[in-house]
Every structure is written in structure tokens, then in C-alpha cells.
Amino acid sequence: MADTEEPDKEQKTLDPSEKRYEDAYKKGQTPISKDFNNFIFLVACLGIYVWIFPWCFHRALNYLATFIGMCCELRVETPKHLALLYKSMLCKMIEVLWIPFLSLVIAAIAVGLGQSYKAISAKSIQPKLSHISLAKGMARVFSKQSVVETIKSSIKLTFLGILFFFVFKSQATELTIWLWASATEYLVLLNQLIIKYLSVVLIPYAFVSGFDFWYQHHIFKQNLKMTVQEQREEFKEQEGDPKIRSRVREMQRERSRNQMLGKIPQATVVVTNPTHFSVALRWKEDSMDAPVVIAKGADVLAFKIRELAKEHKIPIVENASVARSLYDSVNLDQQIPPEYYKVVAEVIRVAMRIRTHQF
């Protein structure tokens, strides 16, 4: 089985296209670094602890001081009185803690959506029989990615344990003081220790999360790589079969050519280079500022234009330089530039004399 899959992996040498990425996002697939999410969440926790928690702590102390001061006046004679006391304490706790709690919820949601907003899809939560397959479950457990994740987790736990040991080792002498410290001193020391530990952990963890962020995107890109055949099939799907597209372009050219040749009867003159080019001009003195190129062609198409001009008795004037210049520099249904006014005026005069002799 491995022998049949390996060549397929080796053939996937092309970078994934934008459509490949979009299809993966629609299926709910996206590179997510849990370490990066944890790092951002820890930063948010540290910010909340440093900037918001002191305010909550002081409010809680003020409430506790008020509660202790009123303890002699409290009446707890019946279960109803006790329920009211519990309700009052719960309301005060909510009042004190709702801001940090809401901040943590917003941080968690923002961190979760930060990497997965492109891949929000109902397909990722649809039940699949493959999810309860024992064989596929074991394959996922012992896959390369699972092994890498296990090694990473082990390294992280070991590193954090060593870091925790050295941080607390430096505080060993101060820990003995806590036994005789007052409540206020105890809380101050504990606050300093928490901030120090979080700060020390976040610095190296930033490198770990950065590496994991790169690794997850790298693996995601590797899994989406394409073979040459897959790229061709995607191109066909997006652009259509090359034979069909070629036929459509041919039909469009044919329709455009027929529309152009249909304007030949409206021409005033056809200027030709007898062997290669033909350009049909239309000129109405009372309604047009300058002659307009209504048809042009080279070789076979030039011969077709001359045939239609003869059929509809349109004057044909041979002037190789004018025909070639107009063919190269003037688009269909466009007025001739001023630099051609003089030579084209002479061609039209010749055409008028030809038309006079014809009739």
C-alpha cells in the first residue's frame, strides 16, 4: 500500500493554486497553530491580569471590608435570609468579575477566528463514517503529524517544568517569608510571582509558537500540492476544454468577420495593396468629421473584401502605402488620424471620379 502512495506524493511537485486553497477553505480545512493560539491567549491573560485584575481586586476588597463591617447587622435567621445573602454575594461577584471574564471570552473568540475565519464551513462538522472507523482512527493516531505533535508537547512540558523549577528556585528564600507575611504582603508577593512567571514563559514561547505557525502552514501547503494532471484538470474546469475554447474563439472571429463584411456595401471606397491588404472606408461629408475604417483584411480576407466591393460596385483604388498604413494603425470603426486626411482625401476624389464614370 505504501508503495502505491509514494509515487503519487512524489508527483505532487506543483504549488497549490488559489482555487485549490479556496476549495480547502470551503471544506473547513485551514492551517491552525494551537501553540500560536495559546501564545496569543496567554498574552491576553497577562494583559487582563496586569491592567484589569487590580481594579477588580480593589473592588472585591472594598466589598469584603463593607461586608465584614456589616456582619453584626446581618440577619440570618431563616433559609430565606440565607438565600438573600447568597444572592447578594453572587451579584457582587458578577459585578466584580464580569469585565475580566468577558475580556477572556472575547480574546478566546478572537484568537479562534484569527486563523480559521476563512474556513468557517458546515462541512467540517458534518458526521462522517470515516470518523468512527477504527483503522482510519489508528492511522491518524500514528500518523507523522500526530508523532510530531506528541514530540512537541513533550518538549513543551519538559521546558515549562524546567523553567518553573528555576523560577521558583530563585524565589526559594522568599517562600519562607510567606509563612509570616501578612495577607496584604502575601498577595503582593503572589502577584509579583505570577507576573514574573508568565513573562518568563511568554518570551521563549513566542519562538515556539512562531515556529509552529510556520510549520502548520508549511504542512498545509505540502498537503495541497498538485500533480501536473491535477493542474490540467483544474485549468479545464475553470477555463473549459481547450478544444471547445478554440472552437468558441473561431466562431467569434467568424461572426466578427461576417459582421465586418456585411458593412462593405456601405463603403465609399476600398483602398488596396493589390497583393496583400484591403481597407474599406466610409465617408459622408454632411454627417461625418472624417472617414471611418469599416472593414480591413489581409491576404484571403483582403481578396474577399475586393470581391464584395466589385459585387456592390464600390470603387477600388490601388495605393499600397495608404492601404498598409491604414491597416496597421487604424482600428475597425475608428476615424482616420489627421495625418492621413490629405492622402485619403485624394483617394476619395479618385473614387468619386471612378463612381462618376461607372454611372
N, C-alpha and C positions, 0 to 999 in steps of 0.2 A: 504493500500500500504506500509506503514511504517512497519507494522508487518511482511510482507513478505521479506523486505530487511534486517531487523535487524539480523535475524538468519544467513544470508549469510555473513554479516560483522563479526559476532562473530566467524564464522567458519574459517575466514581468519587469522590464527594464525601463519603461517609459513613465515619466512623471504623470500623476493623475490630472485630468482636465478639470476645468471649472464645473462642467456638468457632472463629472464623477463625484466631486465634493458635494454638489447640491443634492445629488441622489442619496448620498450617505447621510446628509443632514435630514432629508425627508424621512429616512428610516430611523431617525433618532440616534444616529452614530456620530460621535464627536470626540475629539481628544480631551479628556478631563484628567487633570493632575490633582489628586486628592491632597498631596503634600502642599501644593500651591494654595488650594482652598484652605487647608488647615493653617498655613502661614498667615494668610490674609485675615482669617478669623481670629487668630491669636493677636495679631496687631490691633484688630478692632477691640478685642477684650482688654488689651493693655491700655488702649486709649480710653475706653469706658472706665476702667479701674482708676486711672490716674485723674481723669477730668470730671467724671460724673459721680463715682462712688464716694469721694469725700463729702460731696454735698448731701448725698443720701445718708451717709453715716452720721453727719451732724444733725440732720433732721430726725433720724432714729434716736440719737442720744437725747435730743430735746424732748421728744415724745416720751422716752423712758423716764427722764427726770420728772416730767409732769405727772406721769402715771404713778411713780413712786411717791411723789409729794401728795397725791390724792388717795393713796392706798387706805388711809384711815377713814375716808369718806365713802369708800365703795361699799355698796350693799350687795352681798352675795348670799341671800337668804333662801332663794328658791332657784330651781333649774332655769326659770325664765330670766332671772337676773344674770346667771352664769352665761346663758346663751347670748344675752345682750353684750356682756363683757367680751366674749369671744368674737362677736360680730364687730364690735368697735376696734378690737386689736387687729382683726383681719383687714378692715378698711384702712387702718393706719399703715399696715404693712404694704398693702397695694398702693397706697398714696406715696409711700417712700420708694418702692421698688419698681413702679411701672415704667419709669423712664429708662433705667438700665436694661430692664427686661425687653422693652420694645426696641431699644437700640440693638440688642443682641439678635432679636428676631430679624430686624431689617438687615443687619450685617450678614446673617446666615443666608437670607434670601438673595441678597446682592451677590454674595460670593458664589452661591449655587448657580445663579443665572449668568454670572460673568463669563463662564466658559461654555455653557450649554444652551444659551439663548437661540443659537442658530439651529439647534437640533431638537427644538420642542416639537414633539410629534406623538400622536396617539399610537403609532405603530410600535413604539418601543415598549408600551405597557400591554399590548395585546397578548393574550395567552398563546403559547406555542407548545406543541407536544415535545419539541426538541429540548425544552427547558426541563422536562421531567425524565428525560432519557438518561439512564444510568451510565451508559457508555460515553455519551457526549459530556455528561457531568464530570466523569472521571478524566476525560480528555482535557476539559477546562481546568480541572484542579491541578493536573500535572503538565500543563502547557508551559511554554517558555516564558510567557508573560507572568503566569502565576508564580513560577520559580523566582523570577526577578523581583516581583512584589514581596515575596517572602524574605528574600535576602535583604531587600531594602528595609523592611520592617524590623528585622533582627538587628541590622546595623543601627537604625534609628534608636531602638530601645536600649541597646548597649551604650550608644553615645550619650543619650539622655541620662542613663543611670550613672555613668562616669562623671558627667557634668554635674549632676545633682550631688554626688558624693563630694566633689572638690568644692562646690559652693558652700555646702554645709560644713565641710571640714574647716574652711576658713572662719566659719561662724561658731565653731565648737566652744570657744572660750566665752562667747556671748550667750550661748544657750544656758549656761549655768546661772547667769544673771536673771534669766526669765523666772526662775523659781521664787525670787524675792522681789521681782518687779511689781509695781502697781498695775492696775488694769489699763490705765492710760499708756504707761511705758510699754506694757506688753503689746498693745495694739500698734503702737508706733513701730516697734521692732519688727512685728509680724508684717506690717505694711511695707517696710523697707526691704525685708527679705523677699517678699512676693515680687515686688517691682524689680529687684536685682536679678532674681532667678529668671523671670520672664524675659528681661532684657538680654541676659547672657544666652538664653536658649534661642532667642529670635535671630541673633546675628549669624551663627552658623546655619541655622535652619533656613535662612534666606538663600544660601547657596544650595542646600539640599532641594528646596522647593523649585529653585530656578533650573537645576539640572533635571528634575522630574518633569517640569513643564516642557522643556526641550525634548526629553525622551518620549513623552506621550505623543507629542506632535510628530516626532520622527517615526514612531511605530505606526501611527495612524496613516501617515503618508506612504510608508512601506506597504501597508496592507491594501492601500487603494491603487498601487501602481498597476499599470496596464500592459498587456501584450500588444504587439503590432496589430493582431487580428481584432482585438477589442477596440483599439483606437479606430480602425477602419469601420467597424460596425457602428460605433458611436457617431462617426462622421456621416455615415449613410443615414442614420436615424435622424440626425439634425438637419442635414442638407439634402437628403434624398439620394436615391441611386444615381451615380454619375451618368449612366446611360439615359435615365429619364430627364435629368437636368440638362444634358446635352440636347436632347430632343426638344425640350421646352425652349431652350435658347434658340435653337434652329427655327422653331415655329414663330418665336417672337421676331427674329430677324426677317423671316419670310413675310409676316404680317406688316412689319415696318416698311419693307421693300415694296410691297404691293400698294400700301398707302402712298408712298412716295411716287411710284409710277402712275398712280391714279391722278396725280396733280399735273402730269405732263400736258394735258390739253389746255391748262390754264396758263402755260408758259408763254412768254413774249419772244424768247429766243433761246436756242441751245448752243452754247459755246463748246467747241470740241478741239481736242488734240486728236487728229484722225485715227491714231493707233491705240490710245490708252484712255483718255479722260473725256467725260461729257458733263457739262454743268448747265442745268435749266434755270433761267432767270425769268422772274415775273416783274413787270413794271407797268404801273398805272399813274400817269402824270397827275391826274386830278385828285388822287386819294393816297398816294404813297410818297414818302420822303426820299426813298432810294430804292433801287432794285433789290429784290429778295431772292435768295437761292432756294428754290422749291424742290430741286432734285439734283443729285450728283452721283456719279459712279465711275468705276474703273474697269477696264477690260470688258468682260462679258456684260456687266451691268451698263457700262457706257454704250456698248453696241445696242442693248435693249432700249436705252433712252433715245438713241438716234432713230431706231426703228419706229418707236411710238411718235417721235416728232414728225417723221415723214408721213406716218399714217394720219396724223391730225393736221398736217400741213403747217407745222411750226418751223419758222426759218432756222436753218442750221448755219452757223458761222464758224469757220475754222480759224482758231487763234490759239496756238499751242501754249504760249506763255500765260495768257489770261486764263485759259482753262485750267492749267496746272496750278496757278496761284490761287484761284478761287476754290479749287478742290481742296487744297492744303490748308487754307487759312479761314474759310468761311463755313460755318455750320449750317445745317438744314434750317429753313425758316428763319434765317438771320439776314439782316440787311448787309449789303457790302460795305466795307470801311471806306472812308472818304478818299484814301489814296488810290482807290480803283474807280472813282467816279469818271475820270476823263477817258480811260481806256474802255470802260463798259459803255459809256455814252456813245463812243464811236462804234462799238459792236451793235448797239441797239439801232443806231442810224442805218448801219448796213442791213440789219434785219428788217427795218421798215421798208427799205428800197426793195429787198427781196419779196416781202409780202405784197408791195405795190405791183411788182411785175407778175406775181402769181395770180393776182386778181385783175 
